Every structure is written in structure tokens, then in C-alpha cells.
Amino acid sequence: QVQLVESGGGLVQAGGSLRLSCAASQSLSSLNTMGWYRQTPGKQLELVARILNDGTINYYADSVKGRFTISGDDADNMLFLQMNSLKPEDTAVYHCQAETNWPRQIYFGRGTQVTVSS
């Protein structure tokens, strides 16, 4: 099993920045992928950004391109999401996600709330 614990959420004004952190029980290089998802009430879970185990970033949602940056610290088993120029529509619970290599399994953290006021 992979344990994931997110932190760094909060309330911020539109145009502001937040940095989310995810502490993982395994390193990125030992996994297949890691990513950040977000969910708002009544909506499906949305993939925000994803990084491969070699550090290659292979996905950003169109709605966050140019504003959000995903990164990993393999030595400390950490995943980050730098969020700049935040908009009210970015308000959501943000979940860290990890995918193992074999067997292929998906794990999610409990999430951290991000609220952007207009």
C-alpha cells in the first residue's frame, strides 16, 4: 500500500498562489506515476497534473496550463503542486494520487481543501 498525505491548502484571494505538498510512503521513482486530482461537489474527479517516475511531466489540464506546476522530490518522497494566478473556479479538494507498477494499483490521499475567493 502507498500512504499519501496532502498539506498546503487554504483560503486565498483570486490571483494569489498556494503550494500543495504530498508526503508519500514511497519514492516517485519506485512508482509508475504520481499526480494531483481535484474534486468539487457534484462533479467528477478531475486530473490536474501528472508526473512519470523519471520526472517527466506528461499531463496538465487545459484549465491550469501556464499557472500550475507539478514537481517531485524523490529523495524526500514528496510531490508538489505550485498553483499561481488562482481563480475561483480552482476551488476544490485536491488529492494526491500514486500508481504502482505491479500490480497496477491506484492510491489517493484524503485531500486538502483549496478555496479561492473572488
Backbone atoms as SQL, in Angstrom:
CREATE TABLE atoms (id INTEGER PRIMARY KEY, chain TEXT, resi INTEGER, resn TEXT, atom TEXT, x REAL, y REAL, z REAL);
INSERT INTO atoms VALUES
  (1, 'A', 1, 'GLN', 'N', 0.830, -1.197, 0.000),
  (2, 'A', 1, 'GLN', 'CA', 0.000, 0.000, 0.000),
  (3, 'A', 1, 'GLN', 'C', 0.861, 1.242, 0.000),
  (4, 'A', 2, 'VAL', 'N', 0.350, 2.303, -0.586),
  (5, 'A', 2, 'VAL', 'CA', 1.041, 3.588, -0.611),
  (6, 'A', 2, 'VAL', 'C', 0.225, 4.579, 0.212),
  (7, 'A', 3, 'GLN', 'N', 0.865, 5.173, 1.217),
  (8, 'A', 3, 'GLN', 'CA', 0.190, 6.205, 2.002),
  (9, 'A', 3, 'GLN', 'C', 0.555, 7.571, 1.460),
  (10, 'A', 4, 'LEU', 'N', -0.455, 8.419, 1.355),
  (11, 'A', 4, 'LEU', 'CA', -0.278, 9.766, 0.805),
  (12, 'A', 4, 'LEU', 'C', -0.954, 10.766, 1.739),
  (13, 'A', 5, 'VAL', 'N', -0.238, 11.805, 2.111),
  (14, 'A', 5, 'VAL', 'CA', -0.791, 12.832, 2.999),
  (15, 'A', 5, 'VAL', 'C', -0.539, 14.201, 2.386),
  (16, 'A', 6, 'GLU', 'N', -1.635, 14.898, 2.079),
  (17, 'A', 6, 'GLU', 'CA', -1.540, 16.219, 1.463),
  (18, 'A', 6, 'GLU', 'C', -1.531, 17.314, 2.526),
  (19, 'A', 7, 'SER', 'N', -0.948, 18.433, 2.160),
  (20, 'A', 7, 'SER', 'CA', -0.971, 19.628, 3.011),
  (21, 'A', 7, 'SER', 'C', -0.798, 20.849, 2.123),
  (22, 'A', 8, 'GLY', 'N', -1.060, 22.017, 2.707),
  (23, 'A', 8, 'GLY', 'CA', -0.805, 23.258, 1.991),
  (24, 'A', 8, 'GLY', 'C', -2.036, 23.962, 1.456),
  (25, 'A', 9, 'GLY', 'N', -3.199, 23.354, 1.608),
  (26, 'A', 9, 'GLY', 'CA', -4.407, 24.022, 1.146),
  (27, 'A', 9, 'GLY', 'C', -4.770, 25.185, 2.047),
  (28, 'A', 10, 'GLY', 'N', -5.780, 25.942, 1.612),
  (29, 'A', 10, 'GLY', 'CA', -6.218, 27.072, 2.416),
  (30, 'A', 10, 'GLY', 'C', -7.101, 28.002, 1.628),
  (31, 'A', 11, 'LEU', 'N', -7.320, 29.173, 2.211),
  (32, 'A', 11, 'LEU', 'CA', -8.145, 30.208, 1.580),
  (33, 'A', 11, 'LEU', 'C', -7.225, 31.278, 1.015),
  (34, 'A', 12, 'VAL', 'N', -7.438, 31.619, -0.232),
  (35, 'A', 12, 'VAL', 'CA', -6.599, 32.620, -0.880),
  (36, 'A', 12, 'VAL', 'C', -7.469, 33.465, -1.812),
  (37, 'A', 13, 'GLN', 'N', -7.073, 34.705, -2.026),
  (38, 'A', 13, 'GLN', 'CA', -7.806, 35.572, -2.940),
  (39, 'A', 13, 'GLN', 'C', -7.448, 35.239, -4.386),
  (40, 'A', 14, 'ALA', 'N', -8.348, 35.542, -5.279),
  (41, 'A', 14, 'ALA', 'CA', -8.087, 35.340, -6.700),
  (42, 'A', 14, 'ALA', 'C', -6.807, 36.081, -7.095),
  (43, 'A', 15, 'GLY', 'N', -5.986, 35.405, -7.887),
  (44, 'A', 15, 'GLY', 'CA', -4.701, 35.959, -8.283),
  (45, 'A', 15, 'GLY', 'C', -3.554, 35.540, -7.394),
  (46, 'A', 16, 'GLY', 'N', -3.892, 34.939, -6.264),
  (47, 'A', 16, 'GLY', 'CA', -2.869, 34.520, -5.314),
  (48, 'A', 16, 'GLY', 'C', -2.267, 33.172, -5.661),
  (49, 'A', 17, 'SER', 'N', -1.399, 32.694, -4.775),
  (50, 'A', 17, 'SER', 'CA', -0.681, 31.437, -5.004),
  (51, 'A', 17, 'SER', 'C', -0.764, 30.540, -3.778),
  (52, 'A', 18, 'LEU', 'N', -0.673, 29.255, -4.030),
  (53, 'A', 18, 'LEU', 'CA', -0.559, 28.251, -2.980),
  (54, 'A', 18, 'LEU', 'C', 0.373, 27.155, -3.479),
  (55, 'A', 19, 'ARG', 'N', 1.041, 26.494, -2.528),
  (56, 'A', 19, 'ARG', 'CA', 1.857, 25.341, -2.876),
  (57, 'A', 19, 'ARG', 'C', 1.368, 24.140, -2.086),
  (58, 'A', 20, 'LEU', 'N', 0.874, 23.155, -2.800),
  (59, 'A', 20, 'LEU', 'CA', 0.421, 21.930, -2.158),
  (60, 'A', 20, 'LEU', 'C', 1.585, 20.943, -2.062),
  (61, 'A', 21, 'SER', 'N', 1.608, 20.195, -0.964),
  (62, 'A', 21, 'SER', 'CA', 2.620, 19.160, -0.774),
  (63, 'A', 21, 'SER', 'C', 1.941, 17.826, -0.516),
  (64, 'A', 22, 'CYS', 'N', 2.607, 16.773, -0.925),
  (65, 'A', 22, 'CYS', 'CA', 2.114, 15.419, -0.686),
  (66, 'A', 22, 'CYS', 'C', 3.286, 14.583, -0.187),
  (67, 'A', 23, 'ALA', 'N', 3.155, 14.085, 1.028),
  (68, 'A', 23, 'ALA', 'CA', 4.170, 13.194, 1.593),
  (69, 'A', 23, 'ALA', 'C', 3.765, 11.754, 1.290),
  (70, 'A', 24, 'ALA', 'N', 4.634, 11.034, 0.602),
  (71, 'A', 24, 'ALA', 'CA', 4.329, 9.656, 0.188),
  (72, 'A', 24, 'ALA', 'C', 5.181, 8.667, 0.972),
  (73, 'A', 25, 'SER', 'N', 4.676, 7.454, 1.086),
  (74, 'A', 25, 'SER', 'CA', 5.422, 6.410, 1.793),
  (75, 'A', 25, 'SER', 'C', 6.420, 5.716, 0.877),
  (76, 'A', 26, 'GLN', 'N', 6.399, 6.069, -0.423),
  (77, 'A', 26, 'GLN', 'CA', 7.363, 5.529, -1.380),
  (78, 'A', 26, 'GLN', 'C', 7.860, 6.653, -2.272),
  (79, 'A', 27, 'SER', 'N', 9.027, 6.455, -2.859),
  (80, 'A', 27, 'SER', 'CA', 9.572, 7.473, -3.749),
  (81, 'A', 27, 'SER', 'C', 8.882, 7.424, -5.102),
  (82, 'A', 28, 'LEU', 'N', 8.897, 8.571, -5.785),
  (83, 'A', 28, 'LEU', 'CA', 8.328, 8.643, -7.129),
  (84, 'A', 28, 'LEU', 'C', 8.984, 7.616, -8.052),
  (85, 'A', 29, 'SER', 'N', 10.282, 7.458, -7.929),
  (86, 'A', 29, 'SER', 'CA', 10.992, 6.557, -8.838),
  (87, 'A', 29, 'SER', 'C', 10.601, 5.090, -8.641),
  (88, 'A', 30, 'SER', 'N', 10.021, 4.749, -7.481),
  (89, 'A', 30, 'SER', 'CA', 9.587, 3.373, -7.228),
  (90, 'A', 30, 'SER', 'C', 8.157, 3.127, -7.717),
  (91, 'A', 31, 'LEU', 'N', 7.481, 4.189, -8.116),
  (92, 'A', 31, 'LEU', 'CA', 6.103, 4.102, -8.585),
  (93, 'A', 31, 'LEU', 'C', 6.055, 4.208, -10.106),
  (94, 'A', 32, 'ASN', 'N', 4.856, 4.138, -10.657),
  (95, 'A', 32, 'ASN', 'CA', 4.699, 4.322, -12.106),
  (96, 'A', 32, 'ASN', 'C', 4.462, 5.805, -12.413),
  (97, 'A', 33, 'THR', 'N', 3.475, 6.363, -11.735),
  (98, 'A', 33, 'THR', 'CA', 3.173, 7.787, -11.885),
  (99, 'A', 33, 'THR', 'C', 2.689, 8.355, -10.558),
  (100, 'A', 34, 'MET', 'N', 2.739, 9.665, -10.440),
  (101, 'A', 34, 'MET', 'CA', 2.056, 10.384, -9.366),
  (102, 'A', 34, 'MET', 'C', 1.341, 11.565, -9.988),
  (103, 'A', 35, 'GLY', 'N', 0.315, 12.031, -9.301),
  (104, 'A', 35, 'GLY', 'CA', -0.424, 13.139, -9.870),
  (105, 'A', 35, 'GLY', 'C', -1.256, 13.858, -8.840),
  (106, 'A', 36, 'TRP', 'N', -1.899, 14.913, -9.311),
  (107, 'A', 36, 'TRP', 'CA', -2.833, 15.681, -8.494),
  (108, 'A', 36, 'TRP', 'C', -4.188, 15.667, -9.189),
  (109, 'A', 37, 'TYR', 'N', -5.221, 15.361, -8.423),
  (110, 'A', 37, 'TYR', 'CA', -6.605, 15.404, -8.880),
  (111, 'A', 37, 'TYR', 'C', -7.337, 16.435, -8.027),
  (112, 'A', 38, 'ARG', 'N', -8.469, 16.896, -8.533),
  (113, 'A', 38, 'ARG', 'CA', -9.315, 17.766, -7.730),
  (114, 'A', 38, 'ARG', 'C', -10.780, 17.405, -7.929),
  (115, 'A', 39, 'GLN', 'N', -11.554, 17.716, -6.902),
  (116, 'A', 39, 'GLN', 'CA', -12.975, 17.393, -6.955),
  (117, 'A', 39, 'GLN', 'C', -13.789, 18.474, -6.277),
  (118, 'A', 40, 'THR', 'N', -14.872, 18.883, -6.935),
  (119, 'A', 40, 'THR', 'CA', -15.830, 19.797, -6.348),
  (120, 'A', 40, 'THR', 'C', -17.148, 19.045, -6.192),
  (121, 'A', 41, 'PRO', 'N', -18.004, 19.493, -5.248),
  (122, 'A', 41, 'PRO', 'CA', -19.272, 18.792, -5.014),
  (123, 'A', 41, 'PRO', 'C', -20.072, 18.655, -6.302),
  (124, 'A', 42, 'GLY', 'N', -20.547, 17.466, -6.574),
  (125, 'A', 42, 'GLY', 'CA', -21.384, 17.225, -7.739),
  (126, 'A', 42, 'GLY', 'C', -20.623, 17.024, -9.026),
  (127, 'A', 43, 'LYS', 'N', -19.306, 17.122, -8.974),
  (128, 'A', 43, 'LYS', 'CA', -18.504, 16.937, -10.190),
  (129, 'A', 43, 'LYS', 'C', -17.608, 15.727, -10.050),
  (130, 'A', 44, 'GLN', 'N', -17.178, 15.223, -11.218),
  (131, 'A', 44, 'GLN', 'CA', -16.266, 14.078, -11.209),
  (132, 'A', 44, 'GLN', 'C', -14.875, 14.510, -10.783),
  (133, 'A', 45, 'LEU', 'N', -14.120, 13.508, -10.347),
  (134, 'A', 45, 'LEU', 'CA', -12.728, 13.742, -10.032),
  (135, 'A', 45, 'LEU', 'C', -12.005, 14.140, -11.327),
  (136, 'A', 46, 'GLU', 'N', -11.239, 15.224, -11.256),
  (137, 'A', 46, 'GLU', 'CA', -10.564, 15.750, -12.445),
  (138, 'A', 46, 'GLU', 'C', -9.053, 15.645, -12.283),
  (139, 'A', 47, 'LEU', 'N', -8.370, 15.078, -13.268),
  (140, 'A', 47, 'LEU', 'CA', -6.915, 15.038, -13.252),
  (141, 'A', 47, 'LEU', 'C', -6.384, 16.435, -13.542),
  (142, 'A', 48, 'VAL', 'N', -5.538, 16.933, -12.676),
  (143, 'A', 48, 'VAL', 'CA', -4.982, 18.283, -12.822),
  (144, 'A', 48, 'VAL', 'C', -3.596, 18.212, -13.468),
  (145, 'A', 49, 'ALA', 'N', -2.749, 17.341, -12.954),
  (146, 'A', 49, 'ALA', 'CA', -1.379, 17.223, -13.471),
  (147, 'A', 49, 'ALA', 'C', -0.830, 15.854, -13.101),
  (148, 'A', 50, 'ARG', 'N', 0.100, 15.354, -13.929),
  (149, 'A', 50, 'ARG', 'CA', 0.673, 14.025, -13.693),
  (150, 'A', 50, 'ARG', 'C', 2.147, 14.041, -14.049),
  (151, 'A', 51, 'ILE', 'N', 2.919, 13.294, -13.268),
  (152, 'A', 51, 'ILE', 'CA', 4.356, 13.197, -13.490),
  (153, 'A', 51, 'ILE', 'C', 4.743, 11.731, -13.519),
  (154, 'A', 52, 'LEU', 'N', 5.656, 11.385, -14.426),
  (155, 'A', 52, 'LEU', 'CA', 6.110, 9.995, -14.540),
  (156, 'A', 52, 'LEU', 'C', 7.244, 9.728, -13.553),
  (157, 'A', 53, 'ASN', 'N', 7.582, 8.459, -13.405),
  (158, 'A', 53, 'ASN', 'CA', 8.570, 8.103, -12.387),
  (159, 'A', 53, 'ASN', 'C', 9.989, 8.560, -12.722),
  (160, 'A', 54, 'ASP', 'N', 10.209, 9.014, -13.961),
  (161, 'A', 54, 'ASP', 'CA', 11.526, 9.568, -14.302),
  (162, 'A', 54, 'ASP', 'C', 11.535, 11.090, -14.197),
  (163, 'A', 55, 'GLY', 'N', 10.451, 11.655, -13.685),
  (164, 'A', 55, 'GLY', 'CA', 10.366, 13.097, -13.508),
  (165, 'A', 55, 'GLY', 'C', 9.740, 13.825, -14.682),
  (166, 'A', 56, 'THR', 'N', 9.425, 13.121, -15.747),
  (167, 'A', 56, 'THR', 'CA', 8.789, 13.745, -16.908),
  (168, 'A', 56, 'THR', 'C', 7.348, 14.104, -16.577),
  (169, 'A', 57, 'ILE', 'N', 6.985, 15.335, -16.893),
  (170, 'A', 57, 'ILE', 'CA', 5.605, 15.775, -16.694),
  (171, 'A', 57, 'ILE', 'C', 4.846, 15.442, -17.966),
  (172, 'A', 58, 'ASN', 'N', 3.807, 14.614, -17.856),
  (173, 'A', 58, 'ASN', 'CA', 3.154, 14.214, -19.094),
  (174, 'A', 58, 'ASN', 'C', 1.716, 14.679, -19.214),
  (175, 'A', 59, 'TYR', 'N', 1.239, 15.482, -18.240),
  (176, 'A', 59, 'TYR', 'CA', -0.129, 15.980, -18.380),
  (177, 'A', 59, 'TYR', 'C', -0.367, 17.189, -17.489),
  (178, 'A', 60, 'TYR', 'N', -1.019, 18.189, -18.075),
  (179, 'A', 60, 'TYR', 'CA', -1.657, 19.292, -17.357),
  (180, 'A', 60, 'TYR', 'C', -3.055, 19.463, -17.940),
  (181, 'A', 61, 'ALA', 'N', -4.036, 19.659, -17.094),
  (182, 'A', 61, 'ALA', 'CA', -5.361, 20.006, -17.586),
  (183, 'A', 61, 'ALA', 'C', -5.275, 21.352, -18.303),
  (184, 'A', 62, 'ASP', 'N', -6.053, 21.503, -19.362),
  (185, 'A', 62, 'ASP', 'CA', -6.025, 22.760, -20.111),
  (186, 'A', 62, 'ASP', 'C', -6.309, 23.958, -19.218),
  (187, 'A', 63, 'SER', 'N', -7.172, 23.755, -18.246),
  (188, 'A', 63, 'SER', 'CA', -7.602, 24.858, -17.386),
  (189, 'A', 63, 'SER', 'C', -6.497, 25.360, -16.464),
  (190, 'A', 64, 'VAL', 'N', -5.398, 24.596, -16.315),
  (191, 'A', 64, 'VAL', 'CA', -4.342, 25.014, -15.389),
  (192, 'A', 64, 'VAL', 'C', -3.001, 25.251, -16.089),
  (193, 'A', 65, 'LYS', 'N', -2.934, 24.974, -17.378),
  (194, 'A', 65, 'LYS', 'CA', -1.666, 25.154, -18.108),
  (195, 'A', 65, 'LYS', 'C', -1.172, 26.582, -17.993),
  (196, 'A', 66, 'GLY', 'N', 0.114, 26.721, -17.708),
  (197, 'A', 66, 'GLY', 'CA', 0.708, 28.038, -17.566),
  (198, 'A', 66, 'GLY', 'C', 0.541, 28.640, -16.187),
  (199, 'A', 67, 'ARG', 'N', -0.269, 28.029, -15.338),
  (200, 'A', 67, 'ARG', 'CA', -0.489, 28.549, -13.983),
  (201, 'A', 67, 'ARG', 'C', -0.003, 27.585, -12.900),
  (202, 'A', 68, 'PHE', 'N', -0.151, 26.293, -13.137),
  (203, 'A', 68, 'PHE', 'CA', 0.222, 25.267, -12.157),
  (204, 'A', 68, 'PHE', 'C', 1.477, 24.541, -12.608),
  (205, 'A', 69, 'THR', 'N', 2.287, 24.129, -11.631),
  (206, 'A', 69, 'THR', 'CA', 3.482, 23.350, -11.925),
  (207, 'A', 69, 'THR', 'C', 3.579, 22.178, -10.965),
  (208, 'A', 70, 'ILE', 'N', 3.689, 20.969, -11.509),
  (209, 'A', 70, 'ILE', 'CA', 3.871, 19.777, -10.693),
  (210, 'A', 70, 'ILE', 'C', 5.359, 19.449, -10.630),
  (211, 'A', 71, 'SER', 'N', 5.804, 18.998, -9.459),
  (212, 'A', 71, 'SER', 'CA', 7.212, 18.614, -9.313),
  (213, 'A', 71, 'SER', 'C', 7.323, 17.570, -8.222),
  (214, 'A', 72, 'GLY', 'N', 8.444, 16.855, -8.245),
  (215, 'A', 72, 'GLY', 'CA', 8.662, 15.818, -7.248),
  (216, 'A', 72, 'GLY', 'C', 10.040, 15.919, -6.642),
  (217, 'A', 73, 'ASP', 'N', 10.148, 15.499, -5.398),
  (218, 'A', 73, 'ASP', 'CA', 11.434, 15.401, -4.714),
  (219, 'A', 73, 'ASP', 'C', 11.618, 13.944, -4.352),
  (220, 'A', 74, 'ASP', 'N', 12.363, 13.227, -5.175),
  (221, 'A', 74, 'ASP', 'CA', 12.479, 11.780, -4.999),
  (222, 'A', 74, 'ASP', 'C', 13.189, 11.416, -3.697),
  (223, 'A', 75, 'ALA', 'N', 14.133, 12.235, -3.301),
  (224, 'A', 75, 'ALA', 'CA', 14.911, 11.923, -2.097),
  (225, 'A', 75, 'ALA', 'C', 14.051, 11.951, -0.842),
  (226, 'A', 76, 'ASP', 'N', 13.080, 12.862, -0.829),
  (227, 'A', 76, 'ASP', 'CA', 12.238, 13.023, 0.359),
  (228, 'A', 76, 'ASP', 'C', 10.832, 12.441, 0.176),
  (229, 'A', 77, 'ASN', 'N', 10.612, 11.726, -0.924),
  (230, 'A', 77, 'ASN', 'CA', 9.298, 11.114, -1.190),
  (231, 'A', 77, 'ASN', 'C', 8.183, 12.164, -1.168),
  (232, 'A', 78, 'MET', 'N', 8.420, 13.293, -1.832),
  (233, 'A', 78, 'MET', 'CA', 7.443, 14.372, -1.821),
  (234, 'A', 78, 'MET', 'C', 6.982, 14.697, -3.233),
  (235, 'A', 79, 'LEU', 'N', 5.726, 15.128, -3.327),
  (236, 'A', 79, 'LEU', 'CA', 5.162, 15.632, -4.570),
  (237, 'A', 79, 'LEU', 'C', 4.596, 17.012, -4.274),
  (238, 'A', 80, 'PHE', 'N', 4.746, 17.927, -5.225),
  (239, 'A', 80, 'PHE', 'CA', 4.290, 19.296, -5.019),
  (240, 'A', 80, 'PHE', 'C', 3.409, 19.756, -6.181),
  (241, 'A', 81, 'LEU', 'N', 2.575, 20.733, -5.879),
  (242, 'A', 81, 'LEU', 'CA', 1.810, 21.417, -6.918),
  (243, 'A', 81, 'LEU', 'C', 1.854, 22.900, -6.598),
  (244, 'A', 82, 'GLN', 'N', 2.616, 23.632, -7.387),
  (245, 'A', 82, 'GLN', 'CA', 2.671, 25.097, -7.251),
  (246, 'A', 82, 'GLN', 'C', 1.535, 25.674, -8.076),
  (247, 'A', 83, 'MET', 'N', 0.668, 26.433, -7.414),
  (248, 'A', 83, 'MET', 'CA', -0.506, 26.986, -8.072),
  (249, 'A', 83, 'MET', 'C', -0.421, 28.501, -8.021),
  (250, 'A', 84, 'ASN', 'N', -0.314, 29.117, -9.178),
  (251, 'A', 84, 'ASN', 'CA', -0.237, 30.572, -9.287),
  (252, 'A', 84, 'ASN', 'C', -1.452, 31.112, -10.026),
  (253, 'A', 85, 'SER', 'N', -1.668, 32.405, -9.907),
  (254, 'A', 85, 'SER', 'CA', -2.802, 33.067, -10.587),
  (255, 'A', 85, 'SER', 'C', -4.098, 32.309, -10.355),
  (256, 'A', 86, 'LEU', 'N', -4.360, 32.003, -9.111),
  (257, 'A', 86, 'LEU', 'CA', -5.524, 31.188, -8.786),
  (258, 'A', 86, 'LEU', 'C', -6.828, 31.905, -9.113),
  (259, 'A', 87, 'LYS', 'N', -7.810, 31.110, -9.515),
  (260, 'A', 87, 'LYS', 'CA', -9.126, 31.615, -9.898),
  (261, 'A', 87, 'LYS', 'C', -10.186, 30.966, -8.999),
  (262, 'A', 88, 'PRO', 'N', -11.333, 31.605, -8.836),
  (263, 'A', 88, 'PRO', 'CA', -12.394, 30.981, -8.030),
  (264, 'A', 88, 'PRO', 'C', -12.764, 29.584, -8.505),
  (265, 'A', 89, 'GLU', 'N', -12.672, 29.346, -9.806),
  (266, 'A', 89, 'GLU', 'CA', -13.018, 28.015, -10.330),
  (267, 'A', 89, 'GLU', 'C', -11.983, 26.946, -9.995),
  (268, 'A', 90, 'ASP', 'N', -10.867, 27.335, -9.395),
  (269, 'A', 90, 'ASP', 'CA', -9.894, 26.352, -8.916),
  (270, 'A', 90, 'ASP', 'C', -10.282, 25.813, -7.539),
  (271, 'A', 91, 'THR', 'N', -11.315, 26.388, -6.941),
  (272, 'A', 91, 'THR', 'CA', -11.772, 25.919, -5.639),
  (273, 'A', 91, 'THR', 'C', -12.181, 24.460, -5.715),
  (274, 'A', 92, 'ALA', 'N', -11.580, 23.631, -4.857),
  (275, 'A', 92, 'ALA', 'CA', -11.839, 22.191, -4.879),
  (276, 'A', 92, 'ALA', 'C', -11.059, 21.534, -3.749),
  (277, 'A', 93, 'VAL', 'N', -11.344, 20.255, -3.539),
  (278, 'A', 93, 'VAL', 'CA', -10.476, 19.431, -2.699),
  (279, 'A', 93, 'VAL', 'C', -9.447, 18.801, -3.628),
  (280, 'A', 94, 'TYR', 'N', -8.182, 18.990, -3.302),
  (281, 'A', 94, 'TYR', 'CA', -7.094, 18.482, -4.139),
  (282, 'A', 94, 'TYR', 'C', -6.532, 17.211, -3.500),
  (283, 'A', 95, 'HIS', 'N', -6.450, 16.167, -4.322),
  (284, 'A', 95, 'HIS', 'CA', -5.978, 14.868, -3.860),
  (285, 'A', 95, 'HIS', 'C', -4.680, 14.487, -4.564),
  (286, 'A', 96, 'CYS', 'N', -3.753, 13.978, -3.791),
  (287, 'A', 96, 'CYS', 'CA', -2.541, 13.390, -4.334),
  (288, 'A', 96, 'CYS', 'C', -2.853, 11.949, -4.754),
  (289, 'A', 97, 'GLN', 'N', -2.246, 11.510, -5.850),
  (290, 'A', 97, 'GLN', 'CA', -2.508, 10.168, -6.375),
  (291, 'A', 97, 'GLN', 'C', -1.200, 9.497, -6.733),
  (292, 'A', 98, 'ALA', 'N', -1.153, 8.184, -6.499),
  (293, 'A', 98, 'ALA', 'CA', 0.020, 7.397, -6.882),
  (294, 'A', 98, 'ALA', 'C', -0.438, 6.112, -7.557),
  (295, 'A', 99, 'GLU', 'N', 0.317, 5.709, -8.568),
  (296, 'A', 99, 'GLU', 'CA', 0.038, 4.463, -9.279),
  (297, 'A', 99, 'GLU', 'C', 1.260, 3.566, -9.154),
  (298, 'A', 100, 'THR', 'N', 1.050, 2.343, -8.655),
  (299, 'A', 100, 'THR', 'CA', 2.158, 1.407, -8.533),
  (300, 'A', 100, 'THR', 'C', 2.391, 0.682, -9.850),
  (301, 'A', 101, 'ASN', 'N', 3.591, 0.106, -9.980),
  (302, 'A', 101, 'ASN', 'CA', 3.961, -0.575, -11.212),
  (303, 'A', 101, 'ASN', 'C', 3.311, -1.950, -11.350),
  (304, 'A', 102, 'TRP', 'N', 3.512, -2.808, -10.342),
  (305, 'A', 102, 'TRP', 'CA', 2.984, -4.165, -10.415),
  (306, 'A', 102, 'TRP', 'C', 2.698, -4.684, -9.028),
  (307, 'A', 103, 'PRO', 'N', 1.475, -5.064, -8.734),
  (308, 'A', 103, 'PRO', 'CA', 0.331, -4.915, -9.632),
  (309, 'A', 103, 'PRO', 'C', -0.050, -3.440, -9.794),
  (310, 'A', 104, 'ARG', 'N', -0.711, -3.143, -10.883),
  (311, 'A', 104, 'ARG', 'CA', -1.139, -1.769, -11.129),
  (312, 'A', 104, 'ARG', 'C', -2.275, -1.417, -10.175),
  (313, 'A', 105, 'GLN', 'N', -1.973, -0.541, -9.248),
  (314, 'A', 105, 'GLN', 'CA', -2.998, -0.095, -8.306),
  (315, 'A', 105, 'GLN', 'C', -2.902, 1.414, -8.162),
  (316, 'A', 106, 'ILE', 'N', -4.049, 2.014, -7.847),
  (317, 'A', 106, 'ILE', 'CA', -4.142, 3.464, -7.694),
  (318, 'A', 106, 'ILE', 'C', -4.451, 3.786, -6.245),
  (319, 'A', 107, 'TYR', 'N', -3.758, 4.770, -5.700),
  (320, 'A', 107, 'TYR', 'CA', -3.982, 5.215, -4.336),
  (321, 'A', 107, 'TYR', 'C', -4.219, 6.718, -4.338),
  (322, 'A', 108, 'PHE', 'N', -5.097, 7.154, -3.428),
  (323, 'A', 108, 'PHE', 'CA', -5.380, 8.577, -3.254),
  (324, 'A', 108, 'PHE', 'C', -5.188, 8.972, -1.796),
  (325, 'A', 109, 'GLY', 'N', -4.747, 10.206, -1.592),
  (326, 'A', 109, 'GLY', 'CA', -4.742, 10.756, -0.254),
  (327, 'A', 109, 'GLY', 'C', -6.122, 11.306, 0.080),
  (328, 'A', 110, 'ARG', 'N', -6.277, 11.759, 1.322),
  (329, 'A', 110, 'ARG', 'CA', -7.595, 12.235, 1.772),
  (330, 'A', 110, 'ARG', 'C', -7.934, 13.613, 1.228),
  (331, 'A', 111, 'GLY', 'N', -6.931, 14.330, 0.790),
  (332, 'A', 111, 'GLY', 'CA', -7.192, 15.612, 0.159),
  (333, 'A', 111, 'GLY', 'C', -6.953, 16.812, 1.052),
  (334, 'A', 112, 'THR', 'N', -6.792, 17.957, 0.401),
  (335, 'A', 112, 'THR', 'CA', -6.635, 19.232, 1.093),
  (336, 'A', 112, 'THR', 'C', -7.507, 20.257, 0.376),
  (337, 'A', 113, 'GLN', 'N', -8.246, 21.048, 1.148),
  (338, 'A', 113, 'GLN', 'CA', -9.199, 21.999, 0.581),
  (339, 'A', 113, 'GLN', 'C', -8.488, 23.259, 0.115),
  (340, 'A', 114, 'VAL', 'N', -8.794, 23.659, -1.105),
  (341, 'A', 114, 'VAL', 'CA', -8.329, 24.933, -1.652),
  (342, 'A', 114, 'VAL', 'C', -9.564, 25.779, -1.966),
  (343, 'A', 115, 'THR', 'N', -9.612, 26.960, -1.394),
  (344, 'A', 115, 'THR', 'CA', -10.735, 27.867, -1.634),
  (345, 'A', 115, 'THR', 'C', -10.190, 29.195, -2.138),
  (346, 'A', 116, 'VAL', 'N', -10.669, 29.607, -3.302),
  (347, 'A', 116, 'VAL', 'CA', -10.218, 30.859, -3.910),
  (348, 'A', 116, 'VAL', 'C', -11.401, 31.824, -3.922),
  (349, 'A', 117, 'SER', 'N', -11.242, 32.939, -3.238),
  (350, 'A', 117, 'SER', 'CA', -12.310, 33.923, -3.174),
  (351, 'A', 117, 'SER', 'C', -12.137, 34.972, -4.260),
  (352, 'A', 118, 'SER', 'N', -13.261, 35.487, -4.735),
  (353, 'A', 118, 'SER', 'CA', -13.213, 36.475, -5.828),
  (354, 'A', 118, 'SER', 'C', -13.116, 37.894, -5.284);
